[in-house]
């Protein structure tokens, strides 16, 4: 039987200081190392949730990678199949 995907919980500083700061800067159009704000609908509530992310490019395609594992935003995207990336502009995606 395969092991369930792991999730590494972020620490207090990351959750309460770093992520909100990066999200605010990204929304203001000031990218931190290519950061954007990912918005995805909650799979149960339907409410839009936000988290800072860094899209990665490889061979002309962009990817979202969850370095902390099987996070809530990953689960939400898998259910909804769509989301938005915000920065200076908003980019909707599906897939």
C-alpha positions in Angstrom: 0.0 0.0 0.0 1.4 3.4 -1.0 2.1 6.0 1.7 -0.3 8.9 1.9 1.2 12.3 0.6 2.8 14.2 3.4 2.2 17.9 4.2 4.9 19.8 6.1 3.2 22.5 8.2 4.8 26.0 7.9 6.1 27.5 11.1 4.6 30.5 12.9 6.9 33.0 11.3 6.2 31.8 7.8 2.4 31.6 8.3 2.0 34.9 10.2 4.8 37.2 8.9 6.5 36.0 5.8 3.6 34.8 3.7 1.3 37.8 4.4 4.3 40.2 3.6 5.1 38.4 0.3 1.4 38.3 -0.6 0.9 42.0 0.0 4.0 42.9 -2.0 2.9 40.6 -4.9 -0.6 42.2 -4.9 1.1 45.6 -5.1 3.0 44.5 -8.1 6.4 44.1 -6.3 7.4 40.5 -7.0 9.7 38.7 -4.5 11.7 36.2 -6.5 8.9 35.9 -9.1 6.2 35.5 -6.5 2.5 35.8 -7.3 -0.7 35.3 -5.2 -2.5 32.1 -6.0 -6.3 32.3 -5.6 -8.3 29.0 -5.7 -11.8 28.2 -4.5 -12.1 26.1 -1.4 -13.3 22.6 -2.2 -15.9 22.6 0.6 -16.7 26.3 1.2 -16.5 27.6 -2.3 -14.8 30.7 -0.9 -11.7 32.0 -2.7 -8.5 31.3 -0.8 -5.1 33.0 -1.3 -1.5 32.0 -0.8 1.8 33.3 -2.2 3.5 31.0 -4.7 6.4 31.1 -7.1 5.5 29.7 -10.6 8.4 27.9 -12.2 9.2 27.8 -15.9 10.6 24.7 -17.7 10.8 24.3 -21.5 8.5 27.3 -22.1 5.7 26.0 -19.8 4.9 27.2 -16.3 4.2 25.0 -13.3 3.1 25.5 -9.7 5.1 23.3 -7.3 4.1 22.7 -3.7 7.4 22.4 -1.8 5.6 21.6 1.4 3.8 18.6 -0.1 0.1 17.9 -0.5 -1.1 21.3 0.7 -4.7 22.6 0.9 -4.2 24.7 -2.2 -3.1 21.6 -4.1 -6.2 19.7 -3.0 -8.4 22.7 -3.9 -7.0 23.0 -7.4 -7.4 19.3 -8.0 -11.1 19.5 -7.1 -11.9 22.8 -8.9 -9.6 22.5 -11.8 -9.0 26.2 -12.0 -7.5 29.2 -10.2 -6.0 32.7 -10.6 -2.6 34.1 -10.3 -2.4 37.7 -9.2 0.4 40.2 -9.3 0.3 43.4 -11.4 -2.4 41.7 -13.4 -4.7 38.7 -12.8 -4.3 35.6 -14.9 -7.0 32.9 -14.8 -6.1 29.3 -15.6 -7.7 25.9 -15.8 -6.5 22.4 -16.4 
